[in-house]
């Protein structure tokens, strides 16, 4: 099997859609030898910020001299981004080997119970991290938490970053319902930290933690001295809140894995997480890329622009998926620019450029609104703009980073592996 064939095999698993439930991933992990039993985890959930918190945690523990495993999704360009050891992507050869090992196991499942793409990749991650004998795994949920495939592990500490409206079709249409799904990662007796500030979802998290006798640390109430360090590497007040969550999680398990203040500070100061308020210079032009894919993320981006780029109005290049609340996102972001390029993403789930343009004009009637059928075309249209903001979807940001030559795919176009559909 070649790497391209392994990726195609994973792509074919999308036939089985996406499902909620732990029975199938638990069975698959058991047949793979329960690699999770040989690992230590920090499990991170949240509507926004969970990837950034994972990156911060990884940087802190690596700064402390530990060998780290990092499991996140989606990837921006290459599938191998999802599984990292010491911030190095999994080698293609290991992807091939793990897919080959799992194929005969997968063949034992009946079609109606066949593991999905995410379930298979989650178990692949467990297998690889166990083989690599990592000291700590930073483990990001995929969707929700309670019934997410990642919830088959027993962590040292759980973290819930934020609660906002996203994926309402699957997680619920209120903050309380979404909080209940995210709080599903809380385990009996296992400490939990949260950066959630809104009273409605916070009450749900507090109730679940109390019911499960899980010591809860709310970041606003914690005496955290180092979280401001993150502002040197990641822009925005929301990233300082994320840094406080990461710091609180590290301190919650200090008796098991001690980390000194110097390592915490160094890790936060040197965290890199692409596609999140990432700045790129193209000649005299400043490009700012951020995957604000829901209203909660758009508000954070709006605030970060006010804080870090006060007085500068960007040319806005926007691309989004059809399953997102695009109107609400544009109501927040479209007024930021005098010029907007509504851009089609190279995905079957993409919002058409002409429909995006209509929403952009409604959200900002004073702006010059243009349409582009690709990221490359959009970048060409704004090549004379001194300041450009590209946002609307992490998929879109990944495509832009590839077009700009900042990131590259390991083989064929692997971004389509981010396209998933609910089972049935």
Residue pairs with C-beta under 8 A, 6 or more apart in sequence:
1 9
1 96
1 99
1 100
2 96
3 92
3 93
3 95
3 96
3 410
3 411
4 411
4 412
5 96
6 92
6 95
6 96
6 99
6 100
7 79
7 95
7 411
7 412
7 414
7 417
9 99
9 103
10 79
10 99
10 117
10 120
10 121
10 417
11 117
11 416
11 417
13 114
13 115
13 116
13 117
13 120
14 116
14 117
14 417
14 419
14 420
14 421
16 114
16 115
16 116
16 117
16 423
17 116
17 420
17 421
17 422
17 423
17 424
18 116
18 117
18 118
18 143
18 420
18 421
18 422
18 423
19 116
19 119
19 422
19 423
20 143
20 144
20 147
20 148
20 170
21 147
22 147
22 149
22 151
22 152
24 109
24 113
24 115
24 116
24 119
25 115
25 119
25 122
25 123
25 149
25 152
26 152
27 109
28 102
28 105
28 106
28 109
28 115
28 119
28 120
28 123
29 35
29 36
29 123
29 126
29 152
31 105
31 108
32 101
32 102
32 105
32 123
32 126
32 127
33 127
35 123
35 126
35 127
35 129
35 130
35 131
36 126
36 130
36 152
36 153
36 154
38 130
39 69
39 126
39 129
39 130
39 134
39 137
39 153
40 135
40 136
40 137
40 155
40 156
40 256
40 257
41 136
41 137
41 138
41 139
41 153
41 154
41 155
41 156
42 57
42 136
42 137
42 138
42 139
42 155
42 156
42 157
42 158
42 159
42 249
42 253
43 139
43 141
43 150
43 151
43 153
43 155
43 157
43 158
43 159
43 185
44 50
44 53
44 54
44 57
44 138
44 139
44 140
44 141
44 158
44 159
44 160
44 161
45 140
45 141
45 144
45 145
45 148
45 158
45 159
45 160
45 161
45 182
45 185
46 53
46 159
46 160
46 161
46 162
46 163
46 182
46 195
47 161
47 162
47 163
47 164
47 165
47 166
47 178
47 182
47 294
47 296
48 161
48 162
48 164
48 166
48 238
48 294
48 296
48 297
48 300
49 161
49 162
49 195
49 238
49 239
49 241
49 242
49 245
50 140
50 141
50 159
50 161
51 72
51 140
51 273
51 276
52 161
52 234
52 239
52 242
52 271
52 273
52 276
53 159
53 161
53 242
53 245
53 246
53 249
54 70
54 72
54 138
54 139
54 140
55 70
55 72
55 271
55 272
55 273
56 230
56 242
56 243
56 246
56 267
56 268
56 271
57 138
57 246
57 249
57 250
58 68
58 70
58 84
58 87
58 138
59 87
59 267
59 268
59 270
59 271
59 272
60 246
60 247
60 250
60 259
60 263
60 264
60 267
60 268
61 68
61 135
61 136
61 138
61 250
61 257
61 259
61 263
61 267
62 68
62 86
62 87
62 267
63 263
63 264
63 266
63 267
63 270
64 259
64 260
64 263
64 267
65 263
66 134
66 135
66 136
66 257
67 85
67 86
67 132
67 133
67 134
67 135
67 136
68 85
68 86
68 87
68 134
68 135
68 136
68 137
68 138
69 83
69 84
69 85
69 125
69 128
69 129
69 132
69 134
69 136
69 137
69 138
70 83
70 84
70 85
70 87
70 137
70 138
71 82
71 83
71 84
71 122
71 125
71 129
71 137
71 138
71 139
71 140
71 150
72 81
72 82
72 140
73 82
73 118
73 121
73 140
73 142
73 418
74 82
74 394
74 395
74 398
74 418
75 81
75 82
75 398
75 414
75 415
75 417
75 418
76 274
76 275
76 394
76 397
76 398
76 401
76 402
76 407
76 415
77 398
77 401
77 402
77 407
77 408
77 409
77 414
77 415
78 89
78 407
78 408
78 409
78 410
78 414
79 95
79 410
79 414
79 417
80 89
80 90
80 91
80 92
80 95
80 410
81 89
82 90
82 121
82 125
83 89
83 90
83 121
83 124
83 125
83 128
83 129
84 90
85 128
85 129
85 132
85 134
89 410
90 128
92 410
92 411
94 128
95 124
98 124
98 127
98 128
99 124
101 127
102 120
102 123
102 124
106 114
106 115
106 120
109 115
115 123
116 149
116 423
117 417
117 420
118 142
118 149
118 420
119 149
122 142
122 149
122 150
122 152
126 153
129 137
135 257
136 257
137 153
139 150
139 153
139 155
140 150
141 148
141 150
141 151
141 182
141 185
142 148
142 149
142 150
143 167
143 170
143 171
144 167
144 170
144 171
144 178
144 181
144 182
144 184
145 151
145 160
145 181
145 182
145 183
145 184
145 185
146 180
146 181
146 182
146 183
146 184
146 185
147 181
147 184
148 184
148 185
150 185
151 184
151 185
154 187
154 190
155 185
155 187
155 190
156 190
156 191
156 253
156 256
156 257
157 190
157 191
157 192
157 193
157 249
157 252
157 253
158 185
158 186
158 187
158 190
158 191
158 192
158 193
158 214
159 192
159 193
159 194
159 245
159 246
159 248
159 249
160 179
160 182
160 183
160 185
160 192
160 193
160 194
160 195
160 196
160 205
161 194
161 195
161 196
161 242
161 245
162 195
162 196
162 238
162 241
162 296
163 175
163 178
163 179
163 182
163 196
163 198
163 201
164 175
164 178
164 294
164 295
164 296
164 297
165 173
165 175
165 178
165 294
165 295
165 296
165 325
166 178
166 293
166 294
166 296
166 324
166 325
167 178
168 178
169 323
169 422
170 422
171 177
171 178
171 181
172 178
172 180
172 181
174 200
175 198
175 200
175 201
176 200
176 201
176 203
176 204
178 201
179 196
179 200
179 201
179 202
179 204
179 205
180 204
180 208
182 205
183 204
183 205
183 208
183 209
184 208
186 192
186 205
186 208
186 209
186 212
186 214
187 212
187 214
188 212
188 213
188 214
189 212
189 213
189 214
190 212
190 214
191 214
191 215
191 216
191 217
191 252
191 253
192 205
192 209
192 214
192 215
192 216
192 217
193 216
193 217
193 218
193 219
193 222
193 245
193 248
193 249
193 252
194 202
194 205
194 216
194 217
194 218
194 219
194 245
195 219
195 241
195 242
195 244
195 245
196 202
196 205
196 218
197 220
202 218
205 216
206 216
208 214
209 215
209 216
210 216
215 252
217 248
217 252
219 241
219 244
219 245
219 248
222 244
222 248
222 251
224 244
224 247
224 248
225 261
226 243
226 247
226 261
226 264
226 265
226 268
227 240
227 241
227 243
227 244
227 246
227 247
227 268
228 240
228 243
229 243
229 264
229 265
229 268
229 269
230 239
230 240
230 242
230 243
230 268
230 269
230 271
231 239
231 240
232 268
232 269
233 268
233 269
233 270
233 271
233 272
234 242
234 243
234 271
234 273
234 276
234 277
235 277
235 304
235 307
235 308
236 277
236 300
236 301
236 303
236 304
236 307
236 308
237 300
237 303
237 304
237 307
238 300
238 303
238 304
239 276
239 277
239 304
243 268
246 268
247 264
247 268
250 259
250 264
274 401
274 406
274 407
275 289
275 290
275 291
275 394
275 397
275 398
275 401
276 290
276 291
277 288
277 289
277 290
277 301
277 304
277 308
278 288
278 289
278 290
278 397
278 401
279 286
279 287
279 288
280 286
280 287
280 289
280 404
280 406
281 287
282 404
284 386
285 383
285 385
285 386
285 387
285 388
286 386
286 387
286 388
287 388
287 390
287 404
288 309
288 314
288 387
288 388
288 389
288 390
289 389
289 390
289 391
289 397
289 400
289 401
290 297
290 301
290 304
290 389
290 390
290 391
290 397
291 297
291 391
291 392
291 393
291 394
291 396
291 397
292 298
292 300
292 301
292 329
292 333
292 391
292 392
293 320
293 321
293 324
293 329
293 392
293 393
293 394
294 324
294 325
294 329
295 325
295 328
295 329
295 332
297 329
298 328
298 329
298 332
298 333
299 332
301 333
301 391
302 332
302 333
302 336
305 312
305 314
305 336
305 389
309 387
312 387
313 336
313 337
313 338
313 387
314 336
314 337
314 385
314 387
314 388
314 389
315 337
315 338
315 339
315 340
315 341
315 382
315 385
315 387
315 388
315 389
316 333
316 334
316 336
316 337
316 339
316 340
316 341
316 367
316 388
316 389
316 391
317 340
317 341
317 343
317 372
317 375
317 378
317 379
317 382
317 388
317 389
317 390
317 391
317 400
318 330
318 333
318 334
318 340
318 341
318 342
318 343
318 356
318 360
318 390
318 391
318 392
319 342
319 343
319 344
319 345
319 350
319 351
319 356
319 375
319 378
319 390
319 392
319 393
319 396
319 399
320 326
320 329
320 345
320 350
320 351
320 356
320 392
320 393
320 396
321 345
321 347
321 349
321 350
321 351
321 393
321 395
322 349
322 350
322 351
323 349
324 351
324 393
326 351
326 356
326 359
326 392
327 359
327 363
329 392
330 359
330 360
330 362
330 363
331 363
333 363
333 391
333 392
334 340
334 359
334 360
334 363
334 364
334 367
335 363
335 364
336 389
337 364
337 367
337 389
338 366
338 367
338 368
339 367
339 368
339 369
339 370
339 382
339 385
340 357
340 360
340 364
340 367
340 368
340 369
340 370
341 369
341 370
341 371
341 372
341 378
341 381
341 382
342 353
342 354
342 356
342 357
342 359
342 360
342 369
342 370
342 371
342 372
343 353
343 356
343 371
343 372
343 373
343 374
343 375
343 377
343 378
343 396
344 350
344 351
344 352
344 353
344 356
344 372
344 373
344 374
345 351
345 375
345 393
345 395
345 396
345 399
346 374
346 375
346 399
346 413
346 415
347 395
347 415
347 416
347 418
347 419
348 419
349 419
353 371
353 372
353 373
354 371
356 371
357 369
357 370
357 371
360 367
360 369
361 367
361 369
370 381
372 378
372 381
375 390
375 396
375 399
375 400
375 403
376 403
378 390
379 388
379 400
379 403
379 404
382 388
390 396
390 397
390 400
391 397
395 415
395 418
398 407
398 415
399 415
401 407
402 408
402 409
402 415
409 415
